[in-house]
Amino acid sequence: MIFRQLYDHTSSTYTYLLARRHGGEALIIDPVKEKLPEYLQLIQQLKVKLVKAIDTHTHADHVTALGDLREQTQCVTLMGEYTKAECVSARVRDGEVIDVDGLRLGALYTPGHTDESFSFVLNPDRPEAVFTGDVLLIRGTGRTDFQAGDPEKSWDSIVNKLFKLPDDTLVYPGHDYKGWTVSSIGEERQYNPRLAGKTREEYVQIMQNLNLPNPKLMDIAVPANLACGKVRQAA
Ligand code: FE
């Protein structure tokens, strides 16, 4: 299997390129617009055909490469069913399985960071890994203070959905700010400081008091991402 975890230093975003085999079909999760030339080169070098590009949610900190990848590779662009991005090729429902050349990804609706965030479980019949977008991070969780985020929903998504996956399921987040690359469900259940030993009320309290500044790119990234990564020049 081809598994590449790619990093955008500017936004600390992880992008994942997956394929069953060299010469086969591939999919990409959470690609960043500025990295388009690198993705195209890597896809060519690995001799894979990109057929699907997925965003876990509408990002506020970087512009998506979904629209550009669709133009360049004719891939299908996908987001969860509740996205407001009208331009995606298709929307996936909770429980739906995306199959790329036998590589299976189960869509799991995990709102909280935004109200339209999805996670994707690799091999849902026998989970191997989960791509959590920004709802569950390594030893952290995605902020819930904008884009219809909700700490109660975040708790439910993490505790009642993601933490129901087997403990050895690997966790691949949408971001990491310290350079940590992977965790596991068991590790996060045990050691995530926002969740381990905390009640739902304590978690909500923590999330309501983070007092984070808005992402620098938010006013550009959100409208652009609703338009599949087309950045409009301000008038
Ligand atoms: Fe996000």
Residues whose N, C-alpha, C, O or C-beta is under 5 A from the ligand:
A	BS01	FE	H59 A60 D134
